């Protein structure tokens, strides 16, 4: 039985099937994303969505969807599905669906009378090309397939409206056509492995509605251009492959290209394999550089998310070489900023104050997984540079207090931590002064750097300085953050201590080195468990705290306010698991293992095989935001591997 299989009863019920989405990427920034039924419910959905370098490298929807029609005895049966203005669905092709299987490649099975047709989709790695293989499993009479392409040629966060500026020219190519609707866009080539007849029938399909955007209170209706349709006869047992890409292809090569790509895939046959596949979808190669996308379908390359997610997306799935490639790219940008103050065009947010701390944490995970010797060889110089950079006050918004050794930052006017939602340009959660996770990570970084330099006599003087700094801040950390209720203040600004129970304290107790002793860690852990823990991670704010908003719903403003005031974040489970296992040891393994079951349930929900950006803080803990989020996949993977290592 397939691990990810959905039957007819679920698929024909749009209330159940439309919330389920699927994602495929080419590890070069392009993706395909839609619902299981193929009905696009977001403006970011599309069959072929690619980044265009000349347009700021932003993703653009070229081919929105491809409607298939089965023709027998002159009678057409359209398998497509669109939602039009007013919630009208047409042409209701979902009624022909029999099952959807996603263990290998996504495979939909349709039944139209005596016809059984399967459709399988696969993205070609490192190439802006998607292939769809249609196989006629059963038919009792002559059958023809009709394919109608819906074109957008727009940026993913925009919408297309009927206009006279489009270029309606269609050029014939081998077994297909080539077209480009607007200047500056790449040409789209649509070709088949078999001879296809092109029938020109240009038309605008107006008022296509995206229900997810409607729910979010943002523009949600657009017009799509359909220049005509293809017709291809197909025999029982025969397969036809459709290709959509930005370069022409030899039709004869499509079968081999498809089979070669399939052979390299890991089946989604378990919880771990689902997350492993999802992890690799965030990889982006650009020439010699390698990056991580923060999420889909609207993510970009973010410095903080890169360092946070890097260990889980690579080391937890035994992709050491990918860790080193991505770290090399990101670390180069960070050290360049530290030296010159110049930010990166491609890695956004490299200048934020906590980025050096997250980079040091990511290197620490490498040392723990691969070994201190290799980490020392590759990263000791960078570790020393970043530690000294912070100590000398090199960062414009990260300051070391000479007396206490504690770090402070100014977050009055702009977000400085991962809790970065804004309204009117101002932080929703105004965290400023001494932030609890900044200081815990700083202590951890000093101790880690000292440990890594232990066998290097040439660094002895600097190592002694780092150890002295860590010792100096140990008592001030406890005096500043640990309160009488047994948990940690979220931040302290002057004489004000923020009492809200937030999950940043979980980061503080989940680190390898902590100013807190085991009893103090357990006290904090008890509060986190009691007030923040859910089956989908840790809440961003305790339900007992003022301003608790458990659901990420409503207008853009309402969602921005709620983002860090209640919804749960799965990535925080990585630190929670570390803290729990550190406090309880082997006796805590079973508990963390049971907590991970809540994430395994998500493999068949939302974006199947992946994890959403956030989840409601209250039952039923519905997934919201980006359909697949890098840090969540990463840290759940890291927690999973931590449990498995304890069990060995």
Secondary structure, DSSP 4 states (H G I P E B T S, - for coil): --SSEEEHHHHT-HHHHTT-EEEEE-SSS-EEEEETTS---STT-EEEEEEEGGGTTEEEEEEEEEEEEEEETTEEEE---EEETTTEEES-GGGGEEEEE-SSSEEEEEEETTEEEEEEEEEPTTSSEEEEEEEEEE-SS-EEEEEEEEEEEEETTS-----S-S----EEETTEEEE-SSTTSPPEEEEESS--EEEEEEEEEEEEE-HHHHHHTS--EEEEEEEEEEEEEE-TT-EEEEEEESS---GGGHHHHHHHHHHTPPP--SHHHHHHHHHHTTEEEETTEEEE--EETT---BHHHHHHHHHHHHGGGT-HHHHHHHHHHHHHHHHHHHHH-PPPSSSBTTTSTTHHHHHHHHHHHHHHHH-HHHHHHHHHHHHHHHHHHHHTT-STT-EE-TTT--EEB--SSS--SS---EETTEESS---BEEHHHHHHHHHHHHHHHHHTTT-GGGHHHHHHHHHHHHHHHHHHHHHHB-TTSSB-SEEETTEE-----THHHHHHHSSS-SS-HHHHHHHHHHHHHHTEETTEEESS-TTSTT-B----SSHHHHHHHTTTB-EETTHHHHHHHHHHHHHGGGGHHHHHHHHHHHHGGGGSSBTTS--SEE-SSTT--EESSSEEHHHHHHHHHHHHHHHHHH-
